[in-house]
Amino acid sequence: MRTWLTAPLSHDVSGALERLRRAPDVQQLAIMPDVHLSADVCIGVAVATTHLLYPQAVGGDIGCGMFAVALDIEASALASPGIAGKVLAEIGRAVPARRRNRRLVIEQPEAAVGGTLSHPSLESLRRNEGALEFATLGGGNHFLEIQADEESRLWLMVHSGSRALGQAIRDHHLSRGEPVDHRLRVLDANSTAGAEYLHDASCARRYADASRKAIAEEAGRVLGNTLGAKVCWETAITTDHNHVTREEFGGRDLWIHRKGAMPAHQGESGVLPGSMGSPSFHVAGRGHEPALCSSAHGAGRAMSRTEARSRISERTLRREMQGVWYDTRLAGQLRDEAPSAYKDVGTVLRAQRELVKVIRTLRPILNYKGV
């Protein structure tokens, strides 16, 4: 097990990682600096196996990731409270956090899934709930943000995933898995069950990727109508941080599971978000094999949501968000997403200097979160 840490691991995180390290067929384990506790397998890990698949080392939000793209305008376009408020309101209508009204359904591109899912119940969910949730943001730490780079050029950043579809795929295939202890279950990649999980997970990953792009397109229309902005699609960067893929390391083909870990192969473009009040970064991978060519996927939580809600006041959140446009009516509900609920993203970057290099630094201008 190799680690890139900002601080010593807590007892709970250390225990969870040790249990994973000892699990069958785990060949290599890389721990990212944004690691934190989560159900069954911590967030912020990359796991290599030869033939066993661990759905819990991908998680339920399969394909969750980032999309970033430049606009042709500068930060001064959002200097007015009135304009910023209008943009926030219009984005909220165009990109709902939850499932869409049927008359507003955005059709999924044919490539969004790329095949029929392995079980009729999953395929039914994709065609029904999946259609309603396509191009919706989701809650929690999912967001849409307008940011300014070092030259004050505006960028759009989207963080979202596969919504209910990914959760259903994980749960369905976990029910078919073999228990390896009281928490973890596995599938053999060479079995029918393993092949079906890989197929369905790949479909969820494509769905999430297409959904992020559709969100960016909807937001782009809003920004065109309100600010006269154009989206420069040739600048787009897309990456995801919850997946399992076949990759070669040391002359061996391995299954690389990433849960809250961004791929960072040599020269690979990535997007590393901070908290809703701190800078974000566009990065390039350094292809560091001891880290399984992976990187942190963000700042990482410093507090659980429960702890953040008990320790962070609405007043604190408002102070931490000074200088960033957001819906202040939601301040009380956003306390568990406050900047102080997260690790310092600069510290995270310093801990993983050998994993990625920073290409661009962006400061938040306007943040939209679903609650």
C-alpha positions in Angstrom: 0.0 0.0 0.0 1.4 3.4 -1.1 0.1 6.7 0.4 0.2 10.4 -0.5 -1.2 12.0 2.5 -1.8 15.5 4.0 -2.0 14.2 7.6 -1.9 10.9 9.5 -4.8 8.6 8.8 -7.6 8.4 11.4 -8.1 5.0 13.1 -11.3 4.3 11.2 -9.8 5.1 7.8 -6.6 3.2 8.6 -8.7 0.1 9.6 -10.8 0.3 6.4 -7.7 0.5 4.2 -6.0 -2.4 5.9 -9.1 -4.6 5.4 -9.1 -3.7 1.7 -5.3 -4.3 1.5 -5.8 -7.8 2.8 -8.7 -8.7 0.6 -8.3 -11.5 -2.0 -6.4 -10.7 -5.2 -5.6 -7.1 -4.2 -2.2 -6.6 -5.9 -1.7 -2.9 -5.2 -3.4 -0.1 -3.3 -2.8 3.6 -3.8 -4.2 6.1 -1.3 -4.8 9.6 -2.5 -4.4 12.7 -0.3 -8.1 13.4 -0.3 -8.9 10.0 1.2 -11.8 9.9 3.7 -14.2 7.4 5.2 -17.1 6.0 3.2 -19.3 2.9 3.2 -17.3 -0.3 2.7 -14.4 1.2 0.8 -12.9 4.6 1.4 -13.2 7.4 -1.1 -9.8 8.4 -2.5 -8.3 5.0 -3.4 -7.1 3.1 -6.4 -7.1 -0.7 -6.3 -5.4 -3.1 -8.6 -6.5 -6.8 -9.0 -5.8 -9.5 -11.6 -9.2 -11.1 -11.9 -11.6 -10.2 -9.1 -13.9 -7.2 -9.3 -14.9 -5.2 -6.3 -18.0 -3.1 -7.1 -17.7 -1.4 -3.7 -14.2 -0.1 -4.8 -16.0 1.8 -7.5 -19.1 2.8 -5.5 -22.6 3.5 -6.6 -22.1 6.8 -8.4 -20.4 5.0 -11.3 -18.8 7.4 -13.8 -19.1 10.4 -11.5 -16.7 13.0 -12.8 -15.9 16.5 -14.1 -16.5 18.5 -17.2 -14.8 21.8 -17.8 -15.0 24.2 -20.8 -14.0 27.8 -21.5 -16.3 30.7 -22.4 -15.4 33.6 -24.6 -16.0 36.3 -21.9 -14.3 37.6 -18.8 -15.1 37.7 -15.1 -16.3 41.3 -15.3 -19.4 40.1 -17.1 -20.6 38.7 -13.7 -19.7 41.7 -11.6 -23.3 42.9 -11.1 -25.5 41.3 -8.3 -28.5 41.6 -10.6 -26.9 39.8 -13.5 -25.4 37.1 -11.2 -28.8 36.5 -9.6 -30.5 36.2 -13.0 -27.8 33.7 -14.1 -28.3 31.6 -11.0 -32.0 31.6 -11.4 -31.9 30.6 -15.0 -29.3 27.9 -14.5 -31.5 26.5 -11.7 -34.4 26.2 -14.1 -32.3 24.8 -17.0 -30.3 22.3 -14.8 -32.5 21.0 -12.0 -30.9 19.1 -9.2 -33.6 16.4 -9.2 -35.5 14.5 -11.8 -37.1 16.5 -14.6 -40.7 17.2 -15.4 -41.7 14.9 -18.3 -42.2 17.9 -20.6 -38.6 19.0 -20.0 -36.9 15.6 -20.5 -33.7 15.9 -22.5 -33.3 13.0 -24.8 -30.3 10.7 -24.1 -27.9 10.4 -27.1 -27.8 6.9 -28.4 -24.2 6.7 -27.3 -25.1 7.7 -23.7 -25.4 4.1 -22.7 -24.2 2.0 -25.6 -26.2 -1.1 -25.3 -29.0 -2.9 -23.4 -28.3 -3.4 -19.7 -27.9 -6.9 -18.4 -31.2 -7.3 -16.5 -34.7 -6.1 -17.5 -35.1 -4.2 -14.2 -32.0 -2.2 -14.9 -33.0 -1.5 -18.5 -36.4 -0.4 -17.4 -34.8 2.0 -14.9 -32.5 3.4 -17.6 -35.4 4.1 -19.9 -37.7 5.6 -17.3 -36.0 7.0 -14.2 -32.8 7.3 -16.2 -34.5 9.4 -18.8 -36.0 11.8 -16.1 -32.6 12.1 -14.4 -30.5 12.6 -17.4 -28.8 16.1 -17.4 -29.8 16.7 -13.8 -27.1 17.7 -11.3 -27.9 15.6 -8.2 -27.3 16.7 -4.6 -24.5 16.5 -2.1 -21.2 17.7 -3.5 -22.4 17.8 -7.1 -22.2 21.3 -8.6 -22.0 23.7 -11.5 -19.6 26.5 -11.1 -18.5 29.5 -13.2 -14.8 30.2 -12.6 -12.1 32.7 -13.7 -8.6 31.6 -14.8 -5.4 33.6 -14.2 -6.3 35.9 -17.2 -9.9 36.4 -15.9 -11.3 34.3 -18.7 -14.5 32.5 -17.5 -14.8 28.7 -17.5 -17.7 26.4 -16.8 -17.2 23.4 -14.5 -19.7 20.6 -13.9 -19.5 17.8 -11.3 -22.2 15.1 -11.6 -22.6 11.4 -12.0 -24.9 8.5 -13.0 -27.7 9.3 -10.6 -30.0 6.4 -9.7 -28.7 4.3 -12.5 -25.3 3.8 -11.1 -26.6 3.0 -7.6 -29.0 0.4 -9.1 -26.3 -1.3 -11.1 -24.0 -1.5 -8.1 -26.8 -2.9 -5.9 -27.9 -5.5 -8.5 -24.4 -6.9 -9.0 -23.4 -6.8 -5.4 -26.4 -9.1 -4.7 -24.7 -11.6 -7.1 -21.3 -11.3 -5.6 -19.4 -13.7 -3.4 -18.7 -12.4 0.2 -15.1 -12.2 1.2 -15.7 -10.8 4.7 -18.7 -9.3 6.5 -18.6 -6.2 4.3 -16.9 -6.8 0.9 -18.2 -8.8 -2.1 -16.5 -9.8 -5.3 -17.2 -10.9 -8.8 -14.9 -12.9 -11.0 -14.2 -10.9 -14.1 -14.0 -14.1 -16.2 -17.5 -15.2 -15.1 -20.8 -14.3 -16.7 -21.7 -12.2 -13.6 -18.4 -10.4 -13.8 -18.8 -9.6 -17.5 -22.3 -8.3 -17.0 -21.1 -6.0 -14.2 -18.4 -4.7 -16.4 -20.8 -4.1 -19.3 -23.4 -2.3 -17.0 -20.7 -0.2 -15.3 -19.4 0.9 -18.6 -22.9 1.9 -19.7 -23.4 3.9 -16.5 -20.0 5.6 -17.1 -21.1 6.7 -20.6 -24.5 7.8 -19.3 -22.7 10.1 -16.7 -20.3 11.5 -19.3 -23.1 12.3 -21.7 -25.2 13.8 -18.9 -22.4 16.2 -17.8 -22.0 17.4 -21.4 -25.8 17.9 -21.7 -25.7 19.9 -18.5 -22.9 22.1 -19.9 -24.9 22.6 -23.1 -28.0 23.7 -21.1 -25.8 26.1 -19.0 -24.2 27.3 -22.1 -27.6 28.3 -23.5 -28.3 30.2 -20.3 -25.0 32.1 -20.5 -25.6 32.9 -24.1 -29.0 34.3 -23.4 -28.0 36.2 -20.2 -24.4 37.3 -20.9 -24.0 36.8 -24.6 -21.3 34.2 -23.9 -20.3 31.5 -26.3 -19.0 28.1 -25.2 -15.5 27.2 -26.7 -16.1 23.5 -27.0 -12.6 22.8 -28.4 -11.3 23.6 -24.9 -13.4 20.9 -23.2 -11.8 18.7 -20.5 -13.6 15.6 -19.3 -12.7 13.0 -16.7 -14.3 10.7 -14.2 -13.2 9.3 -10.9 -15.5 6.3 -10.1 -14.8 3.4 -12.5 -13.0 0.1 -13.1 -10.8 -0.3 -16.2 -8.3 -2.8 -17.6 -4.8 -1.2 -17.6 -1.2 -2.4 -18.0 1.2 -1.9 -15.1 4.6 -3.6 -15.0 3.9 -5.8 -18.0 0.7 -7.1 -16.4 -2.9 -6.4 -17.3 -4.8 -5.4 -14.2 -8.2 -4.3 -13.2 -7.8 -0.8 -11.8 -10.7 0.3 -9.6 -10.9 4.0 -8.8 -13.2 5.3 -6.1 -12.8 9.1 -5.8 -9.5 8.9 -7.7 -8.9 10.6 -11.0 -6.8 8.9 -13.7 -3.5 10.6 -14.2 -1.6 8.9 -17.0 1.3 10.8 -18.5 0.0 14.0 -20.0 -3.6 13.1 -19.3 -5.8 16.2 -18.7 -7.8 16.3 -15.5 -9.9 18.6 -13.4 -9.4 18.9 -9.7 -12.0 20.9 -7.9 -11.6 22.7 -4.6 -14.5 23.4 -2.3 -17.3 25.8 -3.3 -15.2 28.7 -2.0 -11.7 27.7 -2.9 -9.7 27.5 -6.2 -9.9 24.6 -8.6 -7.3 23.3 -11.0 -6.8 21.9 -14.4 -4.0 19.4 -14.2 -1.9 17.0 -16.4 -1.0 13.6 -15.2 2.6 12.5 -14.6 1.9 8.8 -15.1 3.2 7.8 -11.7 2.9 4.0 -11.6 3.3 3.5 -7.9 0.0 5.6 -7.6 -1.6 3.4 -10.3 -1.5 6.5 -12.5 -4.1 8.1 -10.3 -4.6 11.4 -8.5 -6.9 13.0 -5.9 -10.3 13.9 -7.3 -10.8 17.0 -5.2 -10.1 18.5 -1.9 -11.7 15.7 0.1 -13.8 16.0 3.1 -12.3 17.1 6.4 -15.6 16.6 8.3 -18.4 14.2 7.8 -21.7 15.8 6.8 -23.1 15.2 10.3 -20.1 16.8 11.9 -20.2 19.8 9.5 -23.8 20.5 10.2 -23.2 20.5 13.9 -20.0 22.6 13.8 -20.5 25.0 11.0 -23.0 27.8 11.4 -24.9 29.6 8.6 -22.9 32.7 9.6 -19.6 30.9 9.1 -20.7 29.6 5.6 -21.7 33.2 4.6 -18.3 34.5 5.7 -16.4 31.8 3.9 -18.4 32.4 0.7 -17.7 36.1 0.5 -16.8 37.1 -3.1 -18.7 34.1 -4.6 -22.2 34.4 -6.0 -24.5 31.6 -4.8 -28.1 31.3 -3.6 -27.9 32.8 -0.1 -31.4 31.5 0.7 -29.8 28.0 0.8 -27.0 29.0 3.2 -28.5 27.0 6.0 -28.9 23.9 3.9 -25.4 24.2 2.5 -23.5 24.1 5.8 -22.2 20.6 5.2 -20.7 21.8 1.9 -19.0 24.8 3.4 -15.3 25.3 2.5 -14.2 24.5 6.0 -15.9 21.1 5.8 -13.2 20.2 3.2 -9.4 19.8 3.3 -7.3 22.6 2.0 -6.9 21.9 -1.7 -3.5 23.5 -1.9 -2.3 21.0 0.8 -3.7 18.2 -1.3 -1.8 19.4 -4.4 1.4 19.6 -2.5 1.0 16.1 -1.2 0.7 14.7 -4.7 3.3 16.8 -6.6 4.7 13.6 -8.2 1.2 12.6 -9.5 0.0 15.7 -11.4 1.2 19.1 -12.5 -1.0 22.2 -12.4 -1.8 23.7 -15.8 -4.4 26.3 -14.8 -5.7 27.8 -11.5 -9.3 28.9 -11.4 -11.1 30.9 -8.7 -14.9 30.5 -8.1 -17.2 33.3 -9.4 -20.6 31.7 -9.2 -21.6 28.4 -7.6 -24.8 26.5 -8.1 -25.5 23.4 -6.0 -28.6 21.2 -5.8 -30.1 20.6 -2.3 
